[in-house]
Amino acid sequence: MLVDSHAHLDYPDLGGNLAATLDRAERAGVGRVVTISTHVGRFETYRALAESDARVFFTVGTHPHNAAEEPDVEPARIVALSGHPRCVAIGEAGLDFHYDKSPRDVQRRVFRAHIAAARGSGLPLVIHAREADDEMIAILSEEMASGAFGAVLHCFSSGARLAEAGVELGLYVSFSGIVTFKRSQELRDIAARVPHDRLLVETDAPYLAPEPHRGKPNEPAYTALTAARLAEAVGLPPEELARVTTANFYRLFAKAAALDGVAAA
C-alpha cells in the first residue's frame, strides 16, 4: 500500500466526489490520504472529510500564503484542535518567499507558532518551504535546539542544502509529482541522497500532477506514478519503495499508525 501523505481533498478541482476519488486511489494501490489544512478557521471542513471515510486523516494549521489572514492563531488553540482522533499532524505551515502572499514577518511568526504547537501536541509538523532555504534552515536549527519535534519537508523542490540540513535535524523529505518532470533531474539527484528511511511520497493534489498528466488536476491515485519515478531515482523496486515510504509514514505520523493498528517500525 502507498500513502498520499499530502493532498487537499477540500479543493473543488478534485471533483467534489470524495468516495469516487478515494476508490480510484485504492484501485491504484493508494490506501490512505492525509488532507491538509490551509486555514485553522476551516477546521470543521477537514474534520468532516476525515470523519466521512476511514481512508482519510487530516491536519490543522495555517499555510504561509494565508498567514496574514490568521496572524495571531495561538499554539494552544492549534493543540486543542489537534486532539481530534483523526487529526494526525500540524500544518501545513512554513515560509514562501516566492509568492510572498503574506508579509514575511507574519509568516515567520505564524511558522514559529506552529512549531510550538507541534511540540505541545507531540504531532509532526508539515512544512512548506519555497525560496526560503537559508532562513528555513536557520529557524529549524534554532527551534530544534530549543526542543525537538517531528516534521516533514513537504513537496520538496528546494536545494540540496535544505534537504541535507533537514535530514540532519531528523526531518523527513516528501516528493511530489515534480520528481517526474523531465527537467527535474537535479531534484531526482537530491532524492537519491536522502536516506531511504526518511522518504515520503505525496501528490499535493489537485496541484502538480505527475507525468503523463502534467497540467491536469492531480488526485491521490497518481501517487503511484510519482512513487514509480521516485523508486527509479533512489534505486529501489517500486514495491520496496511503497513498503519503505508507508513504513516511514506510520513512523512519523504515529497517531495514524495507532488508528490503523499498525506497529510503527
N, C-alpha and C positions, 0 to 999 in steps of 0.2 A: 504493500500500500504506500502511496505517496500522500503527502500532506501539503496543501497550499497554505503556507504559513502567513500569507498576507493578501487579502482581497477586500474589495469594497462592495459587498453584496447589496448595500442600500442604494447604489447608484443606478439610475434608470437605464443606462446603456446595457445593463445585464439582462434586460428584457422584462423584469418585473415578475417572473415566474420562478420563485426560489426552488421549488421541488424539481422542476424540469432542469434547471441549471445544475443542481446537485446530482440528479440522476445521470446527466451527461458526464459529470465529473467522475462519478462512481464507475461508470462503464469504461472510462479511460484509466481506471486504477487509482483515482484520487479520492480517498475515503473521508478526509476531514478538511475543513476550510476554516480559517480564522478571519472573521470580518472585522475590519479595523476602524476604530473611531477617529474622526477628524475634528469633532467638537464634543466636549464634555456635555454641553447642553443638549445633545441629541442622544443621550444615553438610552432613553426608552426605545429608540429605533433599533439600536444594536441589540439591546436586551431582547426585544421581541423576535428578532431574526434568530437569535441563538435558542430561544425557548421554543421556537416553532419546529426545529429539526435537530436531532441529536448529532448530526454531522457538522454542526456549526458551533464554533466558540466565538467569543468576542473580546474586545479590549475597551479601555476607557482612556481618553486623552484628547489633546488639542494639537492638531497639525500646525507646523510653523507658519503656513500660509494664513491660518486663522487665529494666530496668537493675539493679534490686535483686537479680535472680537471677544476673546476670553483672556484678557491680560492679567487678571487677578485671581484666577482659579487657585484655590488653596490645596496644598498637598493632602490635607486631612479630608477634604471633600472627595478627592480622587480615590484615596484609600478606602473611604467608606463605600463608595460606589463599587469599587473593585471586589468587595466582599460577595457580590452575586456569585452563585455557584458556577456559572458558565463563563465568567469573566476571567481570562487566563493571563492577561498582560496589561501593562500600562503603555499608552501611546496610541498613535504614533506622535512623537514629539522630536524636536531637534532644531536644526538650522538650515535654512535655504537662502543662500546669498545669490542665487541665480535670478529668481523672480523677485525677491525682496517684497513680497506682498504684505509683510508686517515689518515694522521698524526693527532693526537688528537688536537694539537694546531690549525690546519687548520679547523677541524670540529667545534671547539668552535667558531672560528672567523666567519665562514660561518653561523653557527646557530644564532649567535647574529645579523648578518646582516639580516637574515630572520625575526627575532623578530622585528627589526626596520622597515622592510617592512610591517609586519602585522599592526604595529601601524600606519604607514604612509598611508596605503591603507584603513584601517578600516575593512579589511577582516581577518577571523580567520586563525590561523597557524596550519598546520597539522604536528604533532611532532612524530618523530621516536626516540625511546629510547630503547637501548639494552645494558644490563650490564653496565649501567652508572647512576644508580638510584641516588646516593648521589650527583654527580655533576649536574645531571639534576635538582634535587630539588634546589640546590644552585643557579644555573643560573636562573631558573624560578622565584625563590623568589626575587632575586636581580633585575631582569628585570621588574617584575610586580610592584615592589616598585617604579621603575622609570617611569612607565606609563602602564596602563592596556591594555591588548589585549586579544581577544578571542582565544581559542586554544582547540585542542583535542589531547589526547594521543592515537595515533592510534595503532591498532593491539596489544592491551595491553597484555604483558606477563611478566611484571616486578613484583616487590614485593608490598605488601600491603601498605608500607610506601609511595611509589611514588603515588599510586592511591589516598591515603588519602590526601597527600600534593597537588596533582593536583586539587582535588575537593575543598579543602580549598582555593586554588588560583582562583577558578572559572572555571576550565577547565572541559571538557567532557572526558569521557573514552569510547573508542570503542573496541569492542570484535570481534575477527575473528573466523575462524574455529578451532583454538586451543582450544576454550572453549568446543568443542565437544569431544576432545580426552580423552581416558579412564584415562590417568594419569594426567589429568588437574583438579583434584578436588580442589586443592589449588586456582587455578585461578577462578573456579566457586564460591568458598567461597568469594574471593575478589569481584567478580561481584555482589554477593548478598548484599554486604555492600555499593555499590555505589548507591547514591540516584537515584531514577528512572528518575528524570528529568535531569540526566547527562549521561545517557546511549546512546550509538550509536552502530550500528552493521555494519559489513563490510565483504568483502571476502579477500582483499589483493590479488585478482586474478592476475596472474594464480598460486599463491602460496597458501599453507596451506588449501587445500580442506578439508572440514569437513567430519566427518564420515557420510555415509559409503564410501566416495570417497577418503579417505586419500591416499596420494601417487600418485594421478592422477592430471591432470591440473584442477585448480579451475576456476569457472566462476561465474558471477553475480547471475545467477539463484540459486546458492547454498546458497545465503544469507538467504533464507528461512529455510534451515536446521540449520544454525548457530543460527538464531533467535529463532527457536523452542527450541533448547537446552538452550539458554540463558534465555528464558522465564521460563523454568523449574527451572533454577538455582536461579533466582531472585523472583520466586513465583508469576508470572503473567500468565494469559491465553495468548496463542500465539497471538490472535487478539489484546489484550491490549498491549502486547509488541510491536507489529507492530505500533499501534497508537502512543504509547509513543515515540518510537525511531524516527518515522517520524516527529512528532512534535518537538522533540529535534533537529533533523537535520535542519529543517527550522528555528528554533530559532537561532542556531549557524551560519548556512550558510544563512544569511538573504538575500543575493543577489539572491540565488536560489529561496527563497520564493517569492521575488519580480518578478522574471522571470516567475514563475509558478502561480502568482496571489494568493498566499497563505498568509493569515494573520498569521504571526508568533505569537505563543502563548507566 
